C-alpha cells in the first residue's frame, strides 16, 4: 500500500526470514563464522541459540546460501515430529531416494549416502531449527546419527538452532552424552542502538530507498527503546510506522509516530 508513496520497490520490514535483507551485525558475523568453521573442520555438533526474533533462522538461510557445491545440506524447520518422521524428513531433504521407509532402511541409506559424499570429498550438514521444542528422545536420535563416522572424521555435521531453552534442555542428565559432543556454542544477542540504526538503513536501501532514511533520530531512539534491538520487533514497528506516515501524508517518521505505532501494536488505542 505505502510503497509508491516512499518510492520503494518492495516492503523493507517484512517478518519473513529473507537472507537478501540480512544485516550482518557483529553478532551475526560471528555466528556465521563459528558455523562455517565447525562445518569446514568437521567438528560434529554445533549449538546456536538466541532469543525470539534475533535472526537465527535468517542467518541459517544465509549460511546455506554461502556454502559451495561440496557441502550437501538438509534444513529441518518442523520440530513437531515423531522419531520416524524426523528421520524421514532428514533423508528426503538430502535427496536420498527410498523404496522402503522403515527405520533400518533409512539409516542404512543415510550411512551409504554419507560414505559416498566422503568419497567425493563432500561435506554433509544437517541444521535443525527450533530445536528447543524437540523431545529428549528426538535429540537422542539426532545424537545417534552423529555416530556415523570414520576413524578420523565425522561424516555428518549437525547444527542445533534454538531459543535459550535449548541450553536448559541439553543441561539435563539424560542428554549428557549429546551435550558433551557439542564442540562450538554461540549465543546471538540483540542489536545495540548503533546497530539498530544501521539495520533500519540497510533494509530501506535493499528495498530501494537509495539512501533515504525516513526515520529521524528521535524515531530511532523510540524504536530501540521499544524493541530492545530485537530485529523482528524492529520490523513490526517500522512497518507500522511507515503505514502511519503514509496515512498521515508525511515521509518523515518521528518519535511521536513511533510511540503511537508502539501503543497500537500493544493494543492501546487512543
C-alpha positions as CSV (number, residue, x, y, z in Angstrom):
1,X,0.0,0.0,0.0
2,X,2.7,2.5,1.0
3,X,5.4,1.5,-1.4
4,X,4.7,4.1,-4.2
5,X,4.5,6.9,-1.5
6,X,8.0,6.2,-0.3
7,X,9.3,5.2,-3.8
8,X,10.2,1.7,-2.6
9,X,10.4,-1.4,-4.7
10,X,9.4,-3.8,-2.0
11,X,8.4,-3.9,1.6
12,X,11.5,-3.3,3.7
13,X,10.3,-4.6,7.0
14,X,8.6,-8.0,6.5
15,X,8.9,-10.5,9.3
16,X,9.9,-13.4,7.0
17,X,13.5,-14.8,7.1
18,X,14.7,-13.3,3.8
19,X,18.5,-13.6,3.5
20,X,18.6,-10.8,0.9
21,X,17.7,-8.4,3.7
22,X,20.3,-9.8,6.1
23,X,22.1,-7.1,8.1
24,X,25.4,-8.6,9.3
25,X,25.8,-7.1,12.8
26,X,29.0,-8.2,14.7
27,X,27.0,-10.9,16.4
28,X,25.6,-12.3,13.2
29,X,29.0,-12.3,11.5
30,X,30.5,-14.1,14.5
31,X,27.6,-16.7,14.5
32,X,28.1,-17.4,10.8
33,X,31.9,-17.6,11.2
34,X,31.5,-20.1,14.0
35,X,29.2,-22.3,12.0
36,X,31.4,-22.1,8.9
37,X,34.4,-23.1,11.0
38,X,32.6,-26.0,12.6
39,X,31.4,-27.3,9.2
40,X,34.8,-27.0,7.4
41,X,36.6,-28.7,10.3
42,X,34.0,-31.4,10.5
43,X,33.5,-30.8,14.2
44,X,30.2,-32.7,14.6
45,X,27.8,-30.9,16.8
46,X,27.3,-27.1,17.0
47,X,24.7,-25.2,19.0
48,X,23.4,-21.7,18.1
49,X,20.9,-20.0,20.4
50,X,19.2,-16.6,20.7
51,X,16.0,-15.0,21.9
52,X,12.9,-15.0,19.8
53,X,13.3,-12.7,16.8
54,X,17.1,-12.2,16.9
55,X,17.6,-13.6,13.4
56,X,18.6,-17.3,14.0
57,X,16.6,-18.7,11.1
58,X,17.7,-15.9,8.8
59,X,21.4,-16.4,9.4
60,X,20.9,-20.2,8.9
61,X,19.5,-19.5,5.4
62,X,22.3,-17.0,4.7
63,X,24.8,-19.7,5.8
64,X,23.2,-22.2,3.4
65,X,23.4,-19.7,0.6
66,X,27.1,-19.2,1.3
67,X,28.1,-22.9,1.1
68,X,29.6,-24.3,-2.1
69,X,28.6,-27.3,-4.1
70,X,30.8,-29.6,-2.0
71,X,28.5,-29.2,1.0
72,X,25.3,-31.2,0.9
73,X,22.6,-29.8,3.3
74,X,19.3,-30.6,5.0
75,X,17.4,-28.0,6.9
76,X,14.7,-29.2,9.3
77,X,12.3,-26.5,10.4
78,X,9.5,-28.6,11.9
79,X,10.4,-29.8,15.3
80,X,7.0,-31.4,16.0
81,X,7.8,-34.8,14.5
82,X,8.0,-38.4,15.7
83,X,11.3,-40.2,15.5
84,X,10.5,-41.9,12.2
85,X,9.1,-38.7,10.7
86,X,12.3,-36.8,11.7
87,X,14.5,-39.4,10.1
88,X,12.3,-39.4,7.0
89,X,12.4,-35.6,6.7
90,X,16.2,-35.7,7.0
91,X,16.6,-38.4,4.4
92,X,14.2,-36.7,2.0
93,X,15.9,-33.3,2.4
94,X,19.2,-34.8,1.4
95,X,17.6,-36.1,-1.7
96,X,18.0,-39.7,-0.9
97,X,15.6,-42.0,-2.8
98,X,14.0,-44.7,-0.8
99,X,12.0,-47.8,-1.8
100,X,11.3,-48.7,1.8
101,X,10.8,-46.1,4.5
102,X,11.3,-48.3,7.6
103,X,13.9,-47.1,10.1
104,X,16.6,-49.6,9.4
105,X,16.4,-48.9,5.6
106,X,16.6,-45.2,6.1
107,X,19.6,-45.4,8.5
108,X,21.4,-47.7,6.1
109,X,20.7,-45.5,3.1
110,X,21.8,-42.4,5.1
111,X,25.0,-44.0,6.0
112,X,25.6,-45.1,2.4
113,X,24.9,-41.5,1.3
114,X,27.4,-40.1,3.8
115,X,30.2,-42.5,2.8
116,X,29.5,-41.7,-0.8
117,X,29.8,-38.0,-0.1
118,X,33.1,-38.5,1.8
119,X,34.5,-40.4,-1.2
120,X,33.8,-37.3,-3.3
121,X,35.4,-35.1,-0.7
122,X,32.0,-33.5,0.1
123,X,30.8,-32.4,3.5
124,X,27.3,-33.1,4.8
125,X,25.4,-30.6,7.0
126,X,22.1,-31.0,9.0
127,X,20.5,-27.9,10.5
128,X,17.7,-28.4,13.0
129,X,15.8,-25.2,13.7
130,X,13.6,-24.6,16.8
131,X,15.5,-27.4,18.4
132,X,14.3,-26.3,21.9
133,X,11.0,-28.0,21.0
134,X,12.5,-31.4,20.3
135,X,11.7,-34.1,22.8
136,X,14.7,-35.7,24.5
137,X,14.1,-38.9,22.6
138,X,14.4,-37.0,19.3
139,X,17.6,-35.2,20.4
140,X,19.0,-38.6,21.4
141,X,18.0,-39.9,17.9
142,X,20.0,-37.0,16.4
143,X,23.0,-37.8,18.6
144,X,22.9,-41.4,17.3
145,X,23.2,-40.0,13.8
146,X,26.5,-38.4,14.8
147,X,27.8,-41.9,15.4
148,X,28.1,-42.3,11.6
149,X,31.8,-41.5,11.3
150,X,35.2,-42.9,10.2
151,X,38.2,-43.4,12.4
152,X,39.4,-39.9,11.5
153,X,36.4,-37.7,11.0
154,X,32.6,-37.1,11.3
155,X,30.5,-37.9,8.3
156,X,27.7,-35.6,9.4
157,X,27.9,-32.1,10.8
158,X,24.8,-31.1,12.9
159,X,23.8,-27.6,14.0
160,X,21.1,-27.3,16.6
161,X,19.4,-23.9,16.5
162,X,17.0,-22.7,19.1
163,X,15.9,-20.4,21.9
164,X,17.8,-20.2,25.2
165,X,15.5,-23.0,26.5
166,X,17.6,-25.4,24.3
167,X,20.6,-24.8,26.7
168,X,18.4,-25.8,29.6
169,X,17.1,-28.9,27.9
170,X,20.7,-30.0,26.9
171,X,21.8,-29.5,30.5
172,X,19.6,-32.4,31.7
173,X,21.2,-35.6,32.8
174,X,19.5,-37.8,30.1
175,X,21.2,-35.7,27.4
176,X,24.7,-35.6,28.9
177,X,26.2,-37.6,26.0
178,X,24.8,-35.2,23.5
179,X,25.9,-32.1,25.5
180,X,29.4,-33.5,25.7
181,X,29.6,-33.8,21.9
182,X,28.8,-30.1,21.2
183,X,32.2,-28.5,20.2
184,X,31.0,-25.0,19.3
185,X,28.4,-22.9,21.1
186,X,27.3,-19.4,20.1
187,X,24.5,-17.2,21.5
188,X,23.1,-14.4,19.4
189,X,22.3,-11.2,21.4
190,X,20.0,-8.3,20.2
191,X,21.4,-5.3,18.3
192,X,22.7,-2.3,20.1
193,X,21.5,1.2,19.5
194,X,24.0,1.9,16.8
195,X,23.3,-1.4,15.0
196,X,19.6,-0.8,15.2
197,X,20.0,2.4,13.1
198,X,22.3,0.5,10.7
199,X,19.8,-2.3,10.4
200,X,16.9,0.1,9.5
201,X,19.0,2.0,7.0
202,X,20.2,-1.3,5.4
203,X,16.7,-2.7,4.9
204,X,15.5,0.6,3.5
205,X,18.3,0.6,1.0
206,X,17.7,-3.0,-0.1
207,X,14.0,-2.1,-0.6
208,X,15.1,0.8,-3.0
209,X,15.3,3.9,-0.8
210,X,18.6,4.9,-2.3
211,X,20.0,6.3,0.9
212,X,16.8,8.0,2.1
213,X,16.1,7.2,5.7
214,X,12.6,8.2,6.6
215,X,13.2,7.8,10.4
216,X,14.7,10.7,12.3
217,X,16.9,10.3,15.4
218,X,14.0,10.6,17.8
219,X,12.3,7.8,15.9
220,X,15.4,5.6,16.1
221,X,15.6,6.1,19.8
222,X,12.0,5.2,20.3
223,X,12.3,2.1,18.1
224,X,15.3,0.9,20.1
225,X,13.6,1.6,23.4
226,X,10.6,-0.5,22.4
227,X,12.3,-3.3,20.5
228,X,15.5,-3.5,22.7
229,X,17.3,-4.3,19.5
230,X,15.3,-7.4,18.5
231,X,15.1,-7.4,14.7
232,X,11.6,-8.9,14.5
233,X,10.2,-6.2,16.7
234,X,12.1,-3.6,14.8
235,X,10.4,-4.8,11.6
236,X,6.9,-4.8,13.1
237,X,7.4,-1.3,14.5
238,X,8.9,0.2,11.3
239,X,6.3,-1.4,9.1
240,X,3.5,0.1,11.3
241,X,5.2,3.5,11.3
242,X,5.6,3.6,7.5
243,X,1.9,2.9,7.1
244,X,1.1,5.6,9.7
245,X,3.3,8.1,7.7
246,X,1.5,7.2,4.5
247,X,-1.9,7.7,6.1
248,X,-0.7,11.0,7.6
249,X,0.9,12.0,4.3
250,X,4.4,12.6,5.8
251,X,7.6,10.9,4.7
252,X,9.4,11.9,8.0
253,X,8.8,9.4,10.7
254,X,9.4,11.0,14.1
255,X,9.3,9.8,17.7
256,X,5.6,10.6,18.1
257,X,4.7,8.4,15.2
258,X,6.8,5.6,16.7
259,X,5.2,6.0,20.1
260,X,1.7,5.9,18.6
261,X,2.6,2.9,16.5
262,X,4.0,1.1,19.5
263,X,0.9,1.7,21.5
264,X,-1.3,0.3,18.7
265,X,1.0,-2.8,18.5
266,X,0.4,-3.4,22.2
267,X,-3.4,-2.9,21.6
268,X,-3.6,0.5,23.2
269,X,-5.8,2.8,21.1
270,X,-6.4,6.5,21.9
